[in-house]
Amino acid sequence: MYKQHFSKMSNEELIDVFNCEVGNSGWTSSRASYLAALGEEFENRNYDYSDIGDTGRLSFKNKVKLIFNKIIVDETN
C-alpha cells in the first residue's frame, strides 16, 4: 500500500514526506512499515542517502533536501 503511494509522488513530495517525520519519536508497527516503504522508494529512485542512513535504517534527526539524486542534511533548518 505505502510502496504504491510513494512511487506516484514527485521527488519534492517524497522529500516533504521525509521532512514531516523529522522529530517524530512515536513508534507503531504501521509507522515502521510506512518508513520502511519510504526507504525502499529512496532505493528505487537510486538516491544516495548515505548522509542519513542505509538500507537498514534512516535517521529522522534532521530535515533534508535532494540535490542531483543525493539526499543531504538541510543546514538551513
N, C-alpha and C positions, 0 to 999 in steps of 0.2 A: 504494500500500500504506500509506504513512505517513499520507496525507491521510485515508483512511477511518478509520484508527486514532485520529487526533486528533479527528476530527469526532464520535466517540462519547464523548469524555471530557467530564467536567464542567469548569466554569471552574476550580475548585480543582485538579483533576488536571492541567489544562493548565499552570497556573502552576507546579505542583510539577515537571512535566517540564522547564520552562524553568530553574527554580532548580537542578535536578540537573546542568545543563550549565554553570553558572557556575564559572569557574576551570578548566574542561577545555580545555586548549590543543591536544589531539590533533586531527589532521585526516585524514580519509579521504573518498573520494567518497561513500560511503554515509552518513557523518555529515553531509556537505554537503546531501545530499538530505533527510535527516531534519530538519535545522534549517530548510531552505527550506520544507518542508511545515509546520513549526511556525509560521513567519512567515505563511504563507498562511492558516493557521487563525486567527491573530490578525486578519487582514484579513476573513475570512469572518464573524467574530463582531463586526465593527465596533469592535474595541478601538482606543483611542487609545494607541499605543505609541511616540509621538514622543520620549519621555524616553529610550528605549533603542535607537532606530533608525528605519528607514524601510523601504520596500518592497525596497530593495537590500541592506540589511544589518541585523543585530541585534548589539547589544553584550551579551556574556555576562560583563561585568566585575562586575556587582552582582546580588544577588538582588532579586526584585521582588514586588509584591503588586498585586492588582486591586481598584480602588475605583471603583464605578459605571462600569464599562467603560473605565476608564483604567488603564493599567499604569504604575506608578510604582516608583522605586527604594525598596526596603525599608530604611529607615535604621536599623532595629533589628538588622540583620545586618551 
